[in-house]
Amino acid sequence: MTSASKNSKRVLAVVAGSAAFALALTGCQAGGDSSGGGGSESLIVGTTDKVTFLDPAGSYDNGSFALMNQVFPFLLNSPLGTSDVEPDIAESAEYTSDDEYTVVLKEGLTFANGNELTSSDVKFSFDRQVAIADENGPSVLLGNIESVDAVDDTTVVFNLKNGNDQTFAQILSSPAAPIVDEEVFAADAVTPDDDIVAGNAFAGQYVIDSYDFNNIVSFKANADYRGVLGAPETDSITLKYYTDASNLKLDVQEGNIDVAHRSLSATDVADLEGNDNVNVVVGPGGEIRYIVFNFDTQPFGAKTPEADAAKSLAVRGAVADLINRQEISDQVYKGTYLPLYSYVPDGLTGATEVLKDLYGDGDGGPSTEAAQKRLADAGVETPVTLNLQYNPDHYGESSGDEYALVESQLEAEGIFDVNLQSTEWVTYAKERSADAYPAYQLGWFPDYSDADNYLAPFFGEGNFLGNHYADAEVNDLIVAQATELDPATREGMIEEIQAKVAAQLSTVPFLQGAQIAVTGKDVTGATLDGSFKFRFGSLAK
């Protein structure tokens, strides 16, 4: 994602030569100071990024989290312009022993419906995430929580399995950590969106005034919000969903909406940069794109009639040999996404380029010869039939061009015979975790800007991919690095994890990109920073 340094809190900086990266990638914002006195009464924001569920336990995707960020409170959060976290609805948060993290809430907190917000709601919020453990939810981020104690109405103690967790403060601001009302949400099941809205179970900067699923959502400023983000600059925000990015682009350039955020095509962004009626805002890039393999159902997977672990690995390796990252970057994304050669993106401590060395021509380019040899050595006949799925709406319309190019790259020299298919997001999110797709597209928008967020959710025990990959050594390293106090030792462990996963190829990452928003000339406060959270509360005109 979601979502994503926890200890070092470094902000990603992607450098590219294209016009789309003309602004410095350091917490950029459109048109001047967003602090105080915006005076706006209403704004319209447009997006193609769909919601799966409004319930934090039921979704782990950027579209859903974008809504949650506006309406739910967090114990800790990132003030505008930084990836560092501070107490939000908490008064304080700190380690009171190696394995006890104690949070004290502000006095007198309430939800918008008038219900008190106490430590009981906090305990409930985390306990239900773990209990529900939805296959499309973010409970994987909470793997280090042993238990949660509500000591009194304002004091919560998180008892951790592994002490001195260098990531825990950031996790309390992540998609797994919105605080929900125990009088509205179910303890053991995902609560329907309509029930949440009807219950007015919000305590963030905004409340939802009306809700038409993936069509129109209306927000009203929450006068009772007392967190670190402050009072919203604009009283009323309307979020409009688009099925077609070209219509999103047309509406923002014509002034029919005030802000377009996720996801315009690279061609549209380049065109809008030459339009005097809008501002193109570029921020730090933590997003990555990758192909996931289902270890059970991919060619020669564990539950196929021809199951063979060595051949299965060879197929994954051949895919890695044939992907031409630079071609996809240049032809499809015009440099707004850059080649990625490992699991932790460039700019974060511990990032390597291990895939460049192991696959293709050994220097980042593709190699049909390497793919043919790899398959022949494993006894795999070509062409290999590969069912490859992608999503046409969640990651932007350019996904069609991206995967058409991937298909042609994999079919070079008759090595693969690709059956390329697409499914819209709401169905896609369910089917990919139900073993429907042997190989498929995903993108990742980080929860916090630390290497751990590109490792633990993907490759640790109970990972959200659910692709039947598991490795005890990798899992132990992931657990250990999160609590390692020595920076150099931790960096070495992060590098070792990438090397081990690269040899196994649970996924093949190939692109990393920036955040982009487009605003009208009269709009201020569109801030894209290393927290990777787009805040409606700073927008004004």
C-alpha positions in Angstrom: 0.0 0.0 0.0 -0.5 1.1 2.1 0.9 1.9 2.5 5.1 3.0 4.5 12.0 5.2 8.4 10.6 4.1 11.2 13.8 4.6 13.1 15.7 6.7 10.6 12.6 8.0 8.9 14.3 8.8 5.6 12.3 10.3 2.8 12.6 8.8 -0.6 13.9 10.9 -3.4 13.5 9.6 -6.9 15.6 11.4 -9.5 14.6 11.4 -13.1 15.3 13.4 -16.2 11.8 13.8 -17.5 9.8 17.0 -17.3 7.4 15.3 -14.9 10.2 15.5 -12.3 10.9 19.2 -12.7 10.0 19.8 -9.1 12.2 18.7 -6.2 10.9 15.5 -4.7 10.9 16.7 -1.1 7.4 17.3 0.3 6.2 19.4 -2.6 3.0 21.4 -2.4 1.0 23.4 -4.9 0.8 27.2 -4.7 2.1 28.5 -1.5 1.5 28.2 2.3 -1.2 25.8 3.5 -1.1 26.9 7.1 -4.2 28.7 8.4 -6.7 31.0 6.8 -7.6 29.1 3.7 -11.1 30.3 3.9 -12.4 27.7 1.4 -15.9 26.4 1.9 -15.8 23.5 -0.6 -13.5 21.6 -2.9 -13.8 18.7 -5.3 -11.1 16.0 -5.5 -11.1 13.4 -8.3 -9.5 10.0 -8.3 -9.6 6.6 -10.1 -8.4 4.9 -7.0 -11.2 2.7 -5.8 -12.2 1.7 -2.2 -12.4 -2.0 -1.2 -13.8 -1.5 2.3 -14.1 1.5 4.6 -13.4 -0.8 7.6 -9.6 -0.8 8.3 -9.7 -4.5 9.0 -11.0 -5.3 5.5 -8.7 -3.6 3.1 -5.0 -3.0 2.5 -4.9 -0.7 -0.5 -4.2 2.9 -1.2 -7.7 3.8 -2.4 -9.3 2.6 0.9 -6.6 4.1 3.1 -7.0 7.4 1.3 -10.5 7.6 2.8 -9.4 6.2 6.2 -6.8 8.9 6.5 -9.4 11.7 6.4 -11.9 10.3 8.8 -10.3 8.0 11.4 -8.0 9.0 14.2 -4.6 7.5 14.8 -2.5 7.3 18.0 0.5 8.6 16.1 0.6 10.4 12.8 2.8 12.4 10.4 2.4 16.2 10.5 2.2 17.8 7.1 5.5 17.8 5.2 7.3 15.0 7.0 7.5 11.2 7.3 8.3 11.5 11.1 5.5 10.5 13.4 4.2 12.4 16.5 1.3 11.8 18.9 -2.0 12.5 17.1 -4.9 11.7 19.5 -2.3 10.5 21.9 -0.8 12.8 24.6 2.4 10.7 24.7 3.8 7.5 23.3 7.0 5.8 24.4 8.8 2.6 25.4 8.4 2.1 29.2 10.4 -1.1 29.0 12.0 -3.1 26.2 8.8 -4.9 25.3 6.2 -2.4 26.5 5.1 0.5 24.4 2.8 2.8 26.4 0.4 5.3 24.9 -1.5 7.9 26.9 -4.6 9.4 25.2 -5.7 13.0 25.4 -8.5 13.6 27.8 -12.1 13.9 26.7 -11.8 12.5 23.2 -15.1 11.6 21.4 -16.2 10.1 18.1 -18.4 12.3 15.9 -21.5 10.4 17.1 -20.8 11.5 20.7 -19.4 8.2 21.9 -16.4 8.5 24.1 -13.1 7.5 22.6 -11.1 5.7 25.3 -8.4 3.1 25.7 -11.1 0.5 25.4 -11.6 1.5 21.8 -7.9 1.4 21.1 -7.6 -2.1 22.5 -10.7 -3.1 20.5 -9.3 -1.7 17.3 -6.1 -3.7 17.4 -7.6 -6.8 18.9 -10.2 -7.0 16.1 -7.5 -6.5 13.4 -5.7 -9.6 14.7 -8.8 -11.6 15.3 -10.3 -10.9 11.9 -7.0 -11.3 10.0 -8.8 -10.6 6.7 -6.9 -11.9 3.7 -7.2 -8.5 2.1 -6.5 -6.6 5.4 -3.3 -5.2 7.0 -3.2 -7.4 10.1 0.2 -8.7 8.9 1.7 -5.4 10.2 0.7 -6.2 13.7 2.7 -9.5 14.0 4.9 -8.2 16.8 1.9 -7.5 19.1 1.6 -10.1 21.9 -1.3 -8.3 23.6 -2.9 -4.9 24.3 -3.9 -3.7 27.8 -6.3 -0.9 28.5 -4.8 0.1 31.9 -7.3 2.9 32.5 -9.5 5.2 30.3 -6.5 7.0 28.8 -3.6 4.5 29.0 -2.8 1.7 26.6 0.1 -0.7 26.8 1.2 -2.7 23.8 3.0 -5.8 24.9 5.5 -6.8 22.1 6.9 -10.2 21.3 10.2 -8.7 20.3 11.4 -5.7 22.3 12.8 -2.4 21.0 10.8 -2.6 17.7 12.3 0.1 15.6 9.2 0.1 13.4 6.4 0.2 15.9 5.8 4.0 16.2 5.4 4.1 12.4 3.1 1.1 12.5 0.8 3.0 14.8 0.2 5.4 11.9 -0.2 2.7 9.3 -3.3 1.1 7.6 -3.5 -1.4 10.5 -3.9 1.4 13.1 -7.0 3.6 12.6 -8.9 3.7 15.9 -12.5 2.7 15.5 -15.6 2.9 17.7 -16.3 -0.4 19.5 -20.0 0.5 19.7 -20.3 0.6 15.9 -17.8 -1.9 14.6 -18.1 -5.7 14.9 -15.4 -7.4 16.9 -15.1 -10.5 14.7 -16.1 -9.5 11.1 -15.6 -6.7 8.6 -18.3 -4.0 9.2 -20.2 -2.9 6.1 -19.5 0.6 4.8 -23.1 1.7 5.2 -23.1 0.7 8.9 -20.0 2.7 9.6 -21.4 5.8 7.8 -24.8 5.5 9.5 -23.0 5.1 12.9 -21.0 8.3 12.2 -18.0 6.4 13.7 -15.4 9.0 12.8 -12.9 11.1 14.8 -10.4 12.3 12.2 -10.2 15.8 10.5 -13.4 15.0 8.6 -16.5 13.0 8.9 -18.4 11.4 6.0 -21.6 13.3 5.3 -22.8 11.1 2.4 -21.5 8.0 0.9 -22.1 6.5 -2.6 -19.6 3.6 -2.9 -16.9 4.4 -5.5 -19.0 7.1 -7.0 -19.3 10.2 -4.7 -18.2 10.7 -1.1 -19.0 14.0 0.8 -16.8 15.1 3.8 -17.5 17.7 6.4 -14.9 19.2 8.8 -14.9 17.6 12.2 -15.0 20.4 14.8 -14.1 18.0 17.6 -10.8 16.7 16.0 -7.9 17.5 18.4 -5.0 15.8 16.7 -1.7 16.8 15.3 -3.0 17.7 11.9 -5.1 20.6 13.2 -8.3 22.0 11.9 -9.0 21.5 8.1 -8.6 24.5 5.8 -11.7 23.6 3.9 -15.1 22.9 5.4 -16.5 20.6 2.8 -14.7 18.2 0.4 -16.3 16.1 -2.3 -14.4 13.1 -3.6 -15.5 12.0 -7.1 -14.5 8.6 -8.5 -13.7 8.1 -12.1 -13.6 4.9 -14.1 -11.6 6.6 -16.9 -8.4 8.5 -16.2 -8.9 10.6 -19.4 -12.1 12.0 -18.0 -10.3 12.8 -14.7 -7.7 14.7 -16.7 -10.3 16.5 -18.8 -12.2 17.6 -15.6 -9.2 19.0 -13.8 -7.9 20.9 -16.8 -11.4 22.4 -17.5 -11.8 23.4 -13.8 -14.7 21.0 -13.2 -12.8 19.6 -10.2 -10.1 21.3 -8.1 -7.6 18.4 -7.6 -6.8 15.2 -9.4 -4.9 12.6 -7.4 -4.2 9.1 -8.6 -4.0 8.0 -11.2 -3.3 9.9 -14.4 -1.4 8.4 -17.2 2.2 9.6 -17.9 1.1 11.0 -21.2 -1.7 13.0 -19.5 0.7 14.3 -16.8 3.1 15.5 -19.5 0.3 17.2 -21.4 -1.0 18.9 -18.2 2.5 20.3 -17.4 2.1 22.5 -20.5 -1.3 23.7 -19.4 -1.4 27.2 -17.8 -4.7 26.4 -15.9 -3.2 23.8 -13.6 -0.2 23.0 -11.4 1.4 19.6 -11.5 2.7 18.6 -8.1 5.3 15.9 -7.7 6.4 14.3 -4.4 8.7 11.6 -3.0 8.2 8.3 -4.8 7.8 5.1 -2.7 5.4 3.3 -5.1 6.6 0.1 -6.7 5.2 -2.2 -9.4 5.8 -5.9 -9.5 4.6 -9.3 -10.7 3.5 -11.8 -8.0 3.8 -15.6 -8.5 1.4 -18.0 -6.8 3.6 -20.8 -5.7 0.7 -23.3 -5.8 -0.8 -22.5 -9.2 1.9 -21.0 -11.4 3.5 -23.3 -14.0 4.9 -26.3 -12.2 3.5 -24.9 -8.9 3.0 -27.1 -5.9 -0.7 -27.9 -6.6 -0.5 -28.4 -10.3 -0.4 -31.9 -12.0 3.2 -31.2 -13.1 4.4 -29.9 -9.8 8.2 -29.5 -9.7 9.9 -26.9 -7.5 13.1 -26.6 -9.7 11.0 -26.1 -12.8 8.8 -23.6 -11.0 11.8 -21.6 -10.0 13.2 -21.7 -13.5 9.9 -20.2 -14.9 10.1 -17.4 -12.4 13.7 -16.8 -13.2 13.0 -16.7 -16.9 10.4 -14.0 -16.4 13.0 -12.0 -14.5 15.5 -12.6 -17.3 13.1 -11.2 -19.9 11.6 -8.1 -18.3 13.0 -5.0 -19.9 12.5 -2.4 -17.2 14.0 0.5 -19.1 11.7 -0.1 -22.1 8.6 0.0 -19.9 9.9 3.1 -18.1 10.5 4.9 -21.4 7.7 3.8 -23.6 4.8 3.5 -21.1 5.6 5.9 -18.3 7.8 8.6 -19.9 10.3 8.4 -17.1 7.7 9.0 -14.3 8.5 5.4 -13.2 12.1 4.2 -13.1 13.6 0.8 -13.3 13.7 -1.1 -10.0 16.2 -4.0 -9.5 15.4 -5.2 -6.0 12.7 -5.3 -3.3 13.6 -2.1 -1.4 13.4 0.9 -3.7 16.3 3.2 -4.4 16.7 5.9 -1.8 16.0 3.8 1.3 18.8 2.5 3.6 19.5 -1.1 2.6 18.4 -0.9 -1.0 20.4 -3.0 -3.4 20.3 -4.0 -7.1 20.6 -7.7 -6.6 18.2 -8.6 -9.4 20.4 -6.7 -11.9 23.3 -9.1 -11.1 21.3 -12.4 -11.0 19.0 -12.1 -14.0 18.9 -10.9 -17.6 22.2 -9.7 -19.1 23.7 -9.1 -15.7 23.6 -5.3 -16.2 19.9 -4.6 -15.9 18.9 -5.5 -19.4 16.9 -8.5 -20.6 18.4 -11.6 -22.1 16.6 -14.2 -24.1 19.7 -16.4 -24.0 19.7 -16.4 -20.2 16.0 -17.3 -20.1 16.4 -20.1 -22.6 19.4 -21.6 -20.8 17.7 -21.4 -17.4 14.6 -23.2 -18.7 16.6 -25.8 -20.6 18.9 -26.6 -17.6 15.7 -27.3 -15.6 14.2 -29.5 -18.3 11.4 -27.0 -19.1 10.1 -27.1 -22.7 9.2 -23.9 -24.4 7.0 -22.1 -25.0 5.8 -22.0 -21.4 2.1 -21.2 -21.1 1.7 -18.4 -18.5 -1.6 -17.0 -17.3 -0.9 -13.4 -16.4 -3.5 -11.1 -14.8 -3.5 -7.3 -14.5 -5.8 -4.6 -13.2 -7.1 -1.8 -15.5 -8.5 0.6 -13.0 -6.6 0.6 -9.7 -3.1 1.3 -10.9 -4.1 3.7 -13.7 -5.0 3.2 -17.4 -1.4 2.8 -18.3 -1.5 -0.7 -16.8 -2.9 -1.9 -20.1 0.0 -0.6 -22.1 2.4 -1.8 -19.3 1.2 -5.4 -19.4 0.9 -5.5 -23.2 4.6 -4.6 -23.3 5.4 -7.2 -20.6 3.5 -9.8 -22.7 5.6 -9.0 -25.8 8.8 -9.1 -23.8 8.0 -12.5 -22.3 7.0 -13.9 -25.7 10.4 -13.1 -27.2 11.9 -16.0 -29.2 8.8 -18.1 -28.3 9.9 -18.5 -24.7 6.5 -17.9 -23.2 3.0 -18.1 -24.5 1.2 -15.5 -22.3 -2.5 -15.5 -21.7 -3.0 -11.9 -20.6 -6.3 -11.0 -18.9 -7.6 -8.1 -16.8 -10.1 -7.8 -14.0 -11.5 -4.7 -12.2 -10.2 -4.0 -8.8 -13.0 -4.9 -6.4 -13.1 -8.4 -7.9 -9.4 -8.6 -8.5 -8.6 -8.0 -4.8 -10.7 -11.0 -3.8 -9.7 -13.3 -6.6 -6.0 -12.8 -6.4 -5.9 -13.9 -2.7 -8.2 -16.9 -3.6 -5.5 -18.5 -5.8 -7.3 -17.5 -9.0 -4.3 -16.0 -10.7 -1.0 -18.0 -11.3 0.9 -14.7 -11.9 -0.5 -11.2 -11.5 0.2 -7.5 -11.2 0.3 -5.6 -7.9 1.6 -2.2 -6.9 2.7 -1.1 -3.5 2.2 2.3 -2.0 4.2 2.2 1.3 2.7 2.5 4.8 5.9 4.1 6.1 9.2 5.1 4.5 11.5 2.3 5.8 12.9 -0.8 4.1 11.0 -3.0 6.5 7.7 -2.0 4.8 8.9 -3.6 1.6 9.9 -6.8 3.3 7.7 -7.8 6.2 4.3 -7.5 4.4 5.6 -9.4 1.4 7.9 -12.2 2.7 7.3 -12.6 6.4 5.1 -15.2 8.0 1.4 -14.7 7.2 2.3 -12.1 4.5 -0.5 -10.3 2.8 0.3 -11.7 -0.7 -0.9 -15.1 0.4 1.0 -16.6 -2.5 2.2 -19.6 -0.5 5.8 -18.4 -0.3 7.4 -19.1 3.0 11.0 -19.3 4.1 12.0 -19.6 7.8 15.4 -18.0 7.4 13.9 -15.0 5.6 11.2 -14.7 8.2 13.7 -14.8 11.1 15.8 -12.1 9.4 12.8 -9.9 8.9 11.9 -10.2 12.6 15.4 -9.6 13.7 16.1 -6.5 11.6 13.1 -4.8 13.0 14.5 -4.8 16.5 18.2 -4.4 15.6 19.6 -1.2 17.3 22.9 -1.0 15.4 22.2 0.7 12.0 25.1 -0.9 10.2 24.1 -4.4 11.3 20.4 -3.7 10.5 21.4 -2.5 7.0 23.4 -5.7 6.4 20.4 -7.8 7.4 18.1 -5.9 5.0 20.5 -6.6 2.2 20.7 -10.3 3.1 16.9 -10.6 3.0 16.8 -9.1 -0.5 19.5 -11.5 -1.7 17.7 -14.5 -0.3 14.3 -13.5 -1.8 15.9 -12.6 -5.1 17.2 -16.2 -5.4 13.6 -17.5 -4.8 11.6 -14.8 -6.7 8.4 -14.7 -4.8 7.8 -11.5 -6.8 9.6 -9.7 -9.6 9.7 -5.9 -8.9 10.5 -3.8 -11.9 9.4 -0.2 -11.5 9.4 2.6 -8.8 7.5 5.9 -9.2 6.7 9.2 -7.7 3.5 10.7 -6.3 1.7 13.1 -8.6 -1.3 15.4 -8.1 -2.7 18.1 -10.4 -4.5 21.1 -9.0 -6.3 24.2 -10.3 -4.1 27.4 -10.2 -6.2 28.7 -7.3 -5.7 25.7 -5.1 -3.1 25.6 -2.3 -1.9 23.0 0.1 -1.7 19.9 -2.1 1.2 18.4 -0.2 3.0 15.2 -1.2 5.6 14.1 1.3 7.4 11.1 2.7 4.5 10.1 4.8 2.8 9.0 1.5 -0.5 10.3 2.8 -2.6 12.8 0.8 -4.4 15.1 3.3 -7.6 16.8 2.3 -7.3 19.0 5.4 -4.5 21.1 3.9 -6.3 21.9 0.7 -7.8 25.4 0.2 -8.5 27.9 -2.5 
